[in-house]
Amino acid sequence: MSTDLKDRIERRINQGLLGQWYAAAKSVQVKPGRPHGVTILGRNLVLWRDASGKVQCLEDFCPHRGAKLSRGEVHEGNIACRYHGVILDGTGTIVQVPAMPDCALEGRRAIESFTVHEMRDCVFVYMPSAERPTAPAFQAPVEFLDEAWEGFLCMSRWGCNYRYALDNLADPMHGCYLHAQSFTLAYGAKQDLMKLDRTDDGFIVSRVQQQGENFDWTHMVVTEAQTYCRLDIPYPKAAGPGSVFRIIGFTTPIDETHCYVFFWRMRKIDGLARQAWRFLYRAMLEERHWHVLEQDREMLEDMPDDARMREMLYQHDIGVSRMRQMLTRAAKAQIAAEDAAVSRTAV
C-alpha cells in the first residue's frame, strides 16, 4: 500500500466514514417552527420540522449568497433564509424568492438534502458515500424496537476525535480503574485477560474470568451503514427494580477534534416498577451516571491528538485493534469506490 493511500485512509477515518447513519440531535432540539444547525463529518447541516412534524435535513447553506439556513425560520413547512427570504423545501429545491416574483432560481434543486430517521428521542441522518448514495433502511438496535425496554437518552459533546470514544467503548478493562470510585463500577477484579468473539454484526470483547461484576463486555455493532455499541452495567440493589442497566451508544464525528456521544441508558422493566425506576433515575441515578461519563470525557480530551502514533498496545487492547481494523477496511473500500467513480467519469 502506497504512503499516499495510507494517508488518505487515515484522513478518511479521522473525518468519519461515509455511507453511515449518524445520531445528529436529540428530538427535543428540533423544535417545531425553529431550525436547528448541526455539524457532522465537518459538514454543516440544518434540521427542521415540516408541516407534518417530520424532520427535514439540508446542507446549511443558502444557495443565494451562502448564509446559514439555520439562522432562518420555518415558513409553511419549508425553510426560509433570514438574509433575503429565499425559501427551500426538504429536497433542497428553491420554491420561492419573495423579493423577486417569478425569479429564474425558483424550481431549481440547489443544495444537497439528507435522509432522516427519527426514533427513541433521537434524529439520525444518513451521510451518503460513492458506493451507497441512497440511504439503506435504518437498522435499529433490538432494544429500540422492544417497548419493554425503558430508557433515557443523554448526549454530550467531547473535545476529541470520535475514534477515541470508540476505543474507549471497545475497552471494558478501563472500567475498574477509571471508574473505580463510581456507584456501579467499584466492584470486581483488576486483573484479567480479554477475549474477542466475532459476530455477524461486529464483535464482542469481554473479560475471560469475570462476568456480571463490572463493565465486563462490549458488543460493538459494525455493519455497512451503522456503528454503535451495547454493554451492560450490573446494578446494586440500591438502584431499584428492573433488569441489568444496558447502554446503547452511538458516536458522531463533528470534525477531526470533536465528536458527539449519544448514550441510551435502559432497563427492561414494566408496570409500577417502571415508574419507580424512572423517578429514581431522575432523582438520584442520573447525576451519578453523568459523573462516570465525565470521567471518560476528561480522560480522552486530555490525550494528545496523535496518541495513536506513540502508543504501545497489549493483550487487553484486542477490541481496540479489531475496531481499528474494521474502520481501516471500510475506509479503504470507500476510497476505492470513489476512485472508480472518478475513472468512469473521465472515460
Secondary structure, DSSP 8 states (H G I E B T S, - for coil): --HHHHHHHHHHHHH--SSEEEEEEEGGGS-TT--EEEEETTEEEEEEE-TTS-EEEEES--TTT---GGGSEEETTEEE-TTT--EE-TTSBEEE-TTSTT-TTTT-B-S-B--EEEETTEEEEEE--SS--S-------HHHH-TTEEEEEEEEEESS-HHHHHHHHT-GGGHHHHTTTSSSSS-S-S---EEEEEETTEEEEEESS--SSSS-EEEEEE-SS-EEEEEEE---GGG-SSS-EEEEEEEEEEETTEEEEEEEEEEE--HHHHHHHHHHIIIIIHHHHHHHHHHHHHHHHTS-TTGGGT----GGGHHHHHHHHHHHHHHHHHHHHHHHHHHHHH-
